[in-house]
Amino acid sequence: MDKNQFYDFAEALSLIKTNKKTKFVESIDVSINLDMLPKSKNFILKGYSILPHGEPKVLKIAVFTSEKQVSDLGGNYIILSEFDINSFNKKKISFDLIVTTPSSMIKFGKASKLLGSKNLMPDLKYGTITNDIISTLDLFKKNYVRFKSDKNSVINSRIGDLNLNENNLVENFNMLISDIKKHKPKDCKGVIVKSMYLTSTMGRSFKIDAKSFLI
């Protein structure tokens, strides 16, 4: 196959499924190379999406808030205290997300550098800063995925597992694209998809014709 050949999204999915060789269920991942205007090294596009199909990843969620309701959550969540936050180190971090309230964010000052380096700082754009802790935790039980452009303006994201049918994977991808559009920064005048690749965990990547996915 020609590495420079463009493929229709559905065609690439079909080829990935046909060439499946592993005994485990691979994930389907998309890599989206964006051209964002204005150009800036510090310009980041990030947010989250709730994909409509597939089994959600089980997340370890830490909760920090002064609200009494959190004390009744039980063992499904890691309940953080102010002491925990002030004594964070690499060995103590054993969770995927931290959920907190806007009024509690001031407590994260000392830990912000460490948590930021691990992409764990609570963030409005990730839905992890909220005044409705309970509803937010219910949201994260669904097929929640975060996305964030890197220094080269590339977003890498999982859109599902190989055992999903092609229509479901297409719908998951369309939801991701829709949410990327919604999370475009207000001061961003334009975002263009320069290139896009689709791949499975152990498979080759396919270059997607991105003209129909303008953001």
Secondary structure, 3 states (H helix, E strand, C coil): CCCCCEECHHHHHHHHHHCCCCCCCCEEEEEEEEEEECCCCCCCCEEEEECCCCCCCCCCEEEECCCHHHHHCHHHCEECCHHHHHCCCHHHCCCCEEEECHHHHHHHCCCHHHHHHCCCCCCHHHCCECCCHHHHHHHCCCCEEEEECCCCCEEEEEEEECCCCHHHHHHHHHHHHHHHHHCCCCCCCEEEEEEEEEEECCCCCEEECCHHHCC
